[in-house]
Every structure is written in structure tokens, then in C-alpha cells.
Amino acid sequence: MKDEINHLIEPLFGAKVETSFATSGGSINQTHVLNLTNGQRIFMKQNPSAPTDFFLAETRGLKLLSQVKNGPRIPKPVVVQSVSLPTFLLLEYIDSSSEDENFSEQFALSLAELHRMSQEHYGLDHDNYIGSTPQKNRLEKDGIVFFREQRIDFQRQLARRSGLLPVTIDKEIDSLCDELGKFLNISGEKPALLHGDLWSGNYFPDSEGKPCVFDPAVYYGLREADLAMTELFGRLPQKFYDVYQEVFPMNPGYEERKDLFNLYHLLNHLNIFGSSYLSSVQQIVKRYTG
């Protein structure tokens, strides 16, 4: 593989891989930092079992996010393995730093700019992935219909086919989907460009403190979905949410709605990691149907 990587990067950097080391990168892909002979670094994501379009979809998502002026910093794709079934992606390496007192405000401002980028329909012109799960993005005019059919119901069907979803919870999700319009206040909302998987492991401050986001599951959706995801596995300081609300106010009732958005991610975790996430799914469903 080293020869193949050198073949791809030597014309771009005038250098070859000198050394490499593994680094943390989540549970879906293997990640390495490549040290080049000219002193530069490249970040490599590798997945020998990746679907054909897995890394191509990520590349498209990163490029779309990078179009936002004053948005979060996005790592630039360097090159995707040039074969019919790519198993690795090379990205710009970005040095990280510790969050300082300004990070929360800067992140809120940059995320609001990202969410201001819009289009006519919810969805995207192509499907992609949320972790290792396919993410359907068929264009839809109605945001509630989109969230019901292509987020909750799609994941629910995967769990049903895998035998991970008890019949009782399955029926409760049916009832919840029928009533989504009662719980989701999307008055005045437009389809917003979302990172799509904005948990705490997918952002950090770069060496200058600028917010950087990566590993996206991009689509145009309801912007509260991104904000809710920042609260699923940990939470940003309250200043982040206060600043976001100040510069791009949400409709009243976000606190009551946020768990609904995270139901999508918990169903996805149920499908990827198994039944340990079932109780979390059940708690959310019962909160809105019980």
C-alpha cells in the first residue's frame, strides 16, 4: 500500500511517505498520520470493507461544507484511492489544540453560518453514509416528511429486518411517526446545510483555535438536528447554545424537541453496535408516546 500511496502523493507534494503511525479515529475506520519526507503530514482513513462509494461520498461532503464562507474549518481531501473499490482516503492533516475561552462562541458563529446555507428541498442530490450505515437523501419539499421517512423510518426498517427492534417498540415508533407534526415546530425554517453527525468526537479547535469539523454525514435538513447531536454524547458549554440562539434564533421548544432528532442517531447506533442502545431508543419513544 505504501507504494500506491507514494504514487498518488508524489506528484502533489514532491515527497514520499517516510513514517506513519496509527491514531484514534472512531470505530468505523482505521486512521493513520503519514509523515512525508518534506516534513509535511497527511491524514489517512482506511476501511478495507468500505462500500464502493463510501470515501467518494465523504469527499463530496467535505467539499460542500468547505464552500461556506466563515463556516467551520474543513479538512481538504487530498486524494481518494484510484481504484474501482477505494479502501482509503487521504486528507489534509490539521493540528489540534485545547479549547480556549473563545472556542464555544467561535464554533456557534461558524455553525450558524453553515446552517444559513440553504436550498429549495430537504435532502441532497446523492445518498451518503452515517457511520457505516447508508443515509438516504431523496429530495423532499416537506421537512417533517423527510425526517419521518428518510431518517426515523429508514433506520427503523433496518433494525426491524435485523431483529433488533421488539414489536412493541416498533409499533410505538409507528405512532410517533404519525404524530411528528405535533412535536416538531419547523415554522419559518428552510433546509439548512448540516454536518449531519456532529457529536463531540467530530470537531476540535485547530492550532489557532478555529473550530474544525470532520467525518460529516452531509445533507440539507432541520438545523436543530445538528444542535441536538452536540448534546447526545456530552455537551458543549452553555455559551455555545446561547450565542447560536442569539445570532440564529430557533423556534421556542427546542429543549422539548431535541431528543426526537437524536432518536435517528440512537437507532443508527442500535443498527451498528447492537442491542445495548435499545433502552435509549425506548426511553425516547416512550417520552413522546407514553
MODA-V628785 format. One line per field, one symbol per residue. ss: DSSP state (H for helix, E for strand, L for the rest). Layout:
ss->???
//
This chain:
ss->LHHHHHHHHHHHHLLLEEEEEEELLLLLLEEEEEEELLLLEEEEEELLLLLLLHHHHHHHHHHHHLLLLLLLEELLEEEELLLLLLLEEEEELLLEELLLLLHHHHHHHHHHHHHHLELLLEELLLLEEELLEEELLLLELLHHHHHHHHHHHHHHHHHHHLLLLLHHHHHHHHHHHHLHHHHLLLLLLLLEEELLLLLHHHEEEELLLLEEELLLLLEEELLHHHHHHLLLLLLLLHHHHHHHHHHLLLLLLHHHHHHHHHHHHHHHHHHHHLHHHHHHHHHHHHHHHL
//
